[in-house]
Amino acid sequence: MLTSSLFGGLRAARTSVMVTRNLAAAQKVNDPIQQLFLDKIREYKQKSAGGKLVDPSPAIEKELKTELEKLERQFGGGKGVDMTSFPSFNFQEPTLDPIDEQVQKK
């Protein structure tokens, strides 16, 4: 009985040491590949500011322009219409004939 509680306490202590060690490792970046990865992500974040393409080639820009023109032809966009924004919908209430008036006239 005493040995089982002693072993349980040792397991708990060992687990807390591993958790502490893992948290400290997560805060520091010792791996050069991981550091390079983080640097590239930060660089990409700076380049992609404003929602623009990052380092687009002329071929990619031409393909984007072609696809947007196809969308304009297919879905009715025209000059001055932003095909990359979400459309706004305007629904009007239909005019209905009142049912009560028709019954009273008969």
KEDREN-296693 format. One line per 8 residues: number of its first residue (from 0); for each residue x, y, z of N, C-alpha, C, CB. Coordinates in nm, 2 decimals, m for minus. Each point is the difference from the previous one (the first is absolute). Glycine has a CB too. Layout:
residues N
NUM = X Y Z X Y Z X Y Z X Y Z  ...
END
This chain:
residues 106
0 = 0.08 m0.12 0.00 m0.08 0.12 0.00 0.09 0.13 0.00 m0.18 m0.13 0.12  0.27 0.13 m0.04 0.09 0.11 0.01 0.09 0.01 m0.12 0.01 m0.02 0.24  0.03 m0.09 m0.30 0.08 0.01 m0.12 m0.08 0.04 m0.12 0.14 m0.18 0.09  m0.27 0.15 m0.10 m0.08 0.04 m0.11 m0.02 0.15 0.00 m0.12 m0.22 0.00  0.10 0.28 0.12 m0.02 0.15 0.01 0.14 0.07 m0.02 m0.19 m0.03 0.16  0.30 m0.04 m0.13 0.13 0.06 m0.02 0.03 0.00 m0.15 0.08 m0.08 0.22  m0.12 m0.03 m0.29 0.02 0.00 m0.15 m0.09 0.10 m0.07 0.07 m0.25 0.02  m0.19 0.26 0.03 m0.09 0.10 m0.06 0.05 0.14 0.02 m0.19 m0.15 0.05
8 = 0.25 0.18 0.06 0.06 0.14 0.02 0.12 0.02 m0.09 m0.08 m0.01 0.24  0.16 m0.10 m0.26 0.12 0.01 m0.09 m0.05 0.03 m0.14 0.14 m0.15 0.15  m0.24 0.07 m0.19 m0.06 0.02 m0.14 m0.04 0.15 m0.02 m0.07 m0.25 m0.01  0.00 0.30 0.11 m0.06 0.14 m0.01 0.12 0.10 m0.01 m0.21 m0.07 0.12  0.31 0.05 m0.04 0.12 0.09 0.00 0.07 m0.01 m0.14 0.03 m0.03 0.25  m0.01 m0.09 m0.30 0.06 m0.02 m0.13 m0.08 0.06 m0.11 0.11 m0.21 0.08  m0.24 0.20 m0.08 m0.09 0.06 m0.10 0.01 0.15 0.00 m0.15 m0.19 0.02  0.16 0.25 0.10 0.00 0.15 0.01 0.14 0.05 m0.05 m0.16 m0.01 0.20
16 = 0.27 m0.07 m0.17 0.13 0.04 m0.05 0.00 0.00 m0.16 0.11 m0.09 0.21  m0.17 m0.01 m0.27 m0.01 m0.01 m0.14 m0.08 0.11 m0.06 0.02 m0.25 0.01  m0.13 0.28 0.05 m0.09 0.11 m0.05 0.08 0.13 0.01 m0.21 m0.12 0.07  0.28 0.15 0.04 0.07 0.12 0.01 0.11 0.01 m0.10 m0.05 0.00 0.24  0.12 m0.11 m0.27 0.11 m0.01 m0.09 m0.06 0.03 m0.14 0.13 m0.16 0.14  m0.24 0.10 m0.18 m0.06 0.02 m0.13 m0.05 0.14 m0.02 m0.07 m0.24 0.00  0.02 0.30 0.10 m0.04 0.14 m0.01 0.12 0.09 m0.02 m0.20 m0.04 0.14  0.31 0.02 m0.08 0.12 0.08 m0.02 0.05 m0.02 m0.14 0.05 m0.02 0.25
24 = m0.05 m0.10 m0.30 0.04 m0.03 m0.14 m0.08 0.07 m0.10 0.09 m0.22 0.08  m0.22 0.24 m0.05 m0.09 0.06 m0.10 0.02 0.15 m0.01 m0.17 m0.17 0.05  0.23 0.23 0.06 0.02 0.14 0.00 0.13 0.04 m0.07 m0.13 0.02 0.21  0.23 m0.11 m0.21 0.13 0.03 m0.06 0.00 m0.09 m0.13 0.11 0.05 0.22  m0.05 0.01 m0.32 0.02 m0.07 m0.13 0.15 m0.03 m0.02 m0.20 0.11 m0.10  0.23 m0.24 0.13 0.14 m0.04 m0.02 0.03 m0.06 m0.13 0.01 m0.03 0.25  m0.11 m0.02 m0.31 0.01 m0.07 m0.13 0.02 0.11 m0.11 m0.14 m0.20 0.08  0.25 0.19 m0.16 0.01 0.11 m0.11 m0.10 m0.02 m0.11 0.24 0.01 0.06
32 = m0.29 m0.13 m0.08 m0.10 m0.01 m0.11 m0.13 0.06 0.05 0.11 m0.21 m0.08  m0.15 0.19 0.21 m0.12 0.06 0.05 0.01 0.15 0.00 m0.03 m0.20 0.14  0.15 0.25 m0.11 0.02 0.15 0.00 m0.01 0.05 m0.14 0.15 m0.01 0.20  m0.10 m0.06 m0.30 m0.01 0.04 m0.14 m0.14 0.00 m0.05 0.22 m0.09 m0.04  m0.30 m0.01 0.09 m0.14 m0.01 m0.04 m0.08 0.12 0.06 0.02 m0.25 0.00  0.01 0.29 0.13 m0.07 0.11 0.06 0.04 0.13 m0.07 0.00 m0.12 0.22  0.13 0.14 m0.26 0.04 0.12 m0.07 m0.07 0.01 m0.13 0.22 m0.02 0.11  m0.24 m0.09 m0.19 m0.07 0.00 m0.13 m0.14 0.04 0.02 0.16 m0.17 m0.09
40 = m0.23 0.12 0.19 m0.14 0.03 0.03 m0.01 0.15 0.03 m0.04 m0.24 0.08  0.13 0.29 0.00 m0.01 0.15 0.03 0.03 0.08 m0.12 0.07 m0.05 0.23  0.02 0.01 m0.32 0.03 0.07 m0.12 m0.12 m0.01 m0.10 0.24 m0.05 0.03  m0.31 m0.06 m0.04 m0.12 m0.02 m0.08 m0.11 0.09 0.05 0.07 m0.23 m0.05  m0.08 0.24 0.18 m0.11 0.09 0.06 0.02 0.14 m0.04 m0.02 m0.16 0.19  0.15 0.21 m0.19 0.03 0.14 m0.03 m0.03 0.02 m0.15 0.17 0.01 0.18  m0.13 m0.11 m0.27 m0.02 0.02 m0.14 m0.15 m0.01 m0.04 0.23 m0.09 m0.04  m0.31 0.02 0.11 m0.14 m0.02 m0.04 m0.09 0.10 0.06 0.05 m0.24 m0.02
48 = 0.00 0.35 0.07 m0.09 0.10 0.06 m0.08 0.07 m0.11 0.17 0.04 0.18  m0.30 m0.02 m0.15 m0.09 0.06 m0.10 m0.07 m0.10 m0.09 0.15 0.19 0.00  m0.13 m0.32 0.03 m0.07 m0.10 m0.08 0.04 m0.02 m0.14 m0.19 0.05 0.14  0.31 m0.01 m0.17 0.06 m0.01 m0.14 0.07 m0.13 m0.01 0.02 0.25 m0.03  0.01 m0.29 m0.09 0.08 m0.12 m0.02 0.14 0.02 0.04 m0.15 m0.07 m0.19  0.22 m0.03 0.24 0.14 0.01 0.04 0.09 m0.04 m0.11 m0.06 m0.04 0.24  0.14 0.13 m0.29 0.10 m0.03 m0.11 m0.07 m0.06 m0.12 0.18 m0.03 0.17  m0.28 0.10 m0.23 m0.06 m0.06 m0.12 0.08 0.01 m0.12 m0.22 0.05 0.10
56 = 0.23 m0.15 m0.18 0.07 0.01 m0.13 m0.10 0.06 m0.10 0.15 m0.20 0.05  m0.10 0.25 m0.17 m0.09 0.06 m0.10 m0.10 m0.11 m0.05 0.18 0.16 m0.07  m0.14 m0.28 0.07 m0.09 m0.11 m0.05 m0.12 m0.01 0.10 0.19 m0.12 m0.12  m0.16 0.12 0.25 m0.11 m0.01 0.10 m0.09 0.12 0.00 0.15 m0.14 0.14  m0.09 0.26 m0.16 m0.09 0.12 m0.01 m0.09 m0.01 m0.12 0.18 0.13 0.12  m0.12 m0.18 m0.23 m0.08 m0.01 m0.12 m0.11 m0.10 0.01 0.19 0.06 m0.13  m0.16 m0.18 0.20 m0.11 m0.10 0.02 m0.11 0.05 0.10 0.18 m0.17 m0.03  m0.14 0.25 0.13 m0.10 0.06 0.09 m0.09 0.10 m0.08 0.16 m0.03 0.19
64 = m0.10 0.11 m0.27 m0.08 0.09 m0.08 m0.09 m0.07 m0.10 0.18 0.17 0.02  m0.14 m0.28 m0.08 m0.08 m0.08 m0.09 m0.12 m0.06 0.07 0.21 m0.05 m0.14  m0.18 m0.01 0.26 m0.11 m0.06 0.08 m0.10 0.10 0.05 0.16 m0.17 0.07  m0.12 0.29 m0.03 m0.09 0.10 0.04 m0.09 0.05 m0.12 0.16 0.07 0.18  m0.10 m0.06 m0.30 m0.07 0.04 m0.12 m0.11 m0.11 m0.03 0.20 0.13 m0.09  m0.16 m0.26 0.10 m0.10 m0.11 m0.02 m0.12 0.02 0.10 0.19 m0.15 m0.08  m0.15 0.18 0.21 m0.11 0.01 0.09 m0.09 0.12 m0.03 0.15 m0.10 0.17  m0.09 0.21 m0.22 m0.08 0.12 m0.04 m0.10 m0.04 m0.11 0.19 0.15 0.07
72 = m0.14 m0.22 m0.17 m0.09 m0.04 m0.11 m0.10 m0.10 0.04 0.19 0.04 m0.15  m0.16 m0.13 0.24 m0.09 m0.11 0.04 m0.11 0.05 0.10 0.18 m0.16 m0.04  m0.14 0.25 0.13 m0.09 0.04 0.10 m0.04 0.14 0.00 0.10 m0.17 0.14  m0.08 0.24 m0.25 m0.06 0.13 m0.02 0.08 0.12 0.06 m0.21 m0.12 m0.01  0.33 0.10 0.04 0.08 0.11 0.05 0.04 0.09 m0.12 0.09 m0.14 0.19  m0.06 0.26 m0.16 0.04 0.09 m0.11 0.11 0.09 0.05 m0.23 m0.01 m0.10  0.25 0.12 0.03 0.10 0.10 0.04 m0.04 0.06 0.13 0.06 0.04 m0.24  0.03 m0.03 0.33 m0.02 0.06 0.13 m0.07 m0.09 0.10 m0.02 0.21 m0.12
80 = 0.00 m0.34 0.09 m0.06 m0.09 0.09 0.11 m0.09 0.06 m0.22 0.00 m0.13  0.23 0.00 0.26 0.10 m0.08 0.07 m0.05 m0.14 0.01 0.08 0.20 0.13  m0.02 m0.29 m0.21 m0.04 m0.14 0.00 0.06 m0.08 0.11 m0.02 0.01 m0.24  0.11 0.05 0.32 0.06 m0.07 0.11 m0.07 0.02 0.13 0.22 0.02 m0.11  m0.32 0.07 0.12 m0.07 0.03 0.12 m0.13 m0.08 0.00 0.10 0.23 0.02  m0.15 m0.25 0.10 m0.13 m0.07 0.01 m0.12 0.08 m0.05 0.10 m0.13 0.20  m0.19 0.07 m0.27 m0.11 0.09 m0.06 m0.10 0.04 0.11 0.03 m0.12 m0.21  m0.09 0.23 0.19 m0.11 0.04 0.09 m0.13 m0.03 m0.07 0.15 0.19 0.11
88 = m0.24 m0.24 m0.03 m0.13 m0.04 m0.05 m0.11 0.10 0.05 0.07 m0.24 0.00  m0.16 0.28 m0.09 m0.11 0.09 0.03 m0.13 m0.07 m0.04 0.14 0.21 m0.02  m0.22 m0.26 0.11 m0.13 m0.06 m0.03 m0.11 0.09 0.03 0.10 m0.22 0.05  m0.19 0.24 m0.14 m0.12 0.09 0.02 m0.12 m0.09 0.03 0.10 0.18 m0.16  m0.18 m0.13 0.24 m0.13 m0.07 0.03 m0.09 0.01 m0.11 0.03 0.06 0.24  m0.09 m0.17 m0.28 m0.09 0.00 m0.11 m0.14 0.06 0.04 0.11 m0.21 m0.10  m0.18 0.27 0.01 m0.13 0.05 0.03 m0.10 m0.11 m0.01 0.07 0.24 m0.09  m0.15 m0.26 0.19 m0.10 m0.10 0.00 m0.14 0.06 0.00 0.16 m0.15 0.13
96 = m0.25 0.08 m0.20 m0.14 0.05 0.00 m0.06 m0.05 0.13 m0.01 m0.01 m0.25  m0.06 0.10 0.32 m0.07 m0.04 0.12 m0.11 m0.10 m0.03 0.06 0.22 0.11  m0.06 m0.33 m0.03 m0.10 m0.10 m0.02 m0.14 0.04 0.05 0.18 m0.17 0.02  m0.18 0.25 0.09 m0.13 0.04 0.06 m0.08 0.08 m0.10 0.10 m0.01 0.22  m0.04 0.10 m0.30 m0.08 0.09 m0.09 m0.07 m0.08 m0.11 0.16 0.18 0.05  m0.09 m0.29 m0.10 m0.06 m0.08 m0.10 m0.12 m0.07 0.04 0.22 m0.03 m0.10  m0.22 m0.02 0.23 m0.11 m0.07 0.05 m0.12 0.09 0.02 0.16 m0.16 0.12  m0.14 0.28 m0.07 m0.11 0.10 0.02 m0.06 0.04 m0.13 0.12 0.08 0.21
104 = m0.05 m0.07 m0.32 m0.06 0.05 m0.12 m0.09 m0.10 m0.06 0.20 0.14 m0.04  m0.19 m0.27 0.06 m0.08 m0.10 m0.06 m0.13 0.00 0.07 0.19 m0.14 m0.06
END
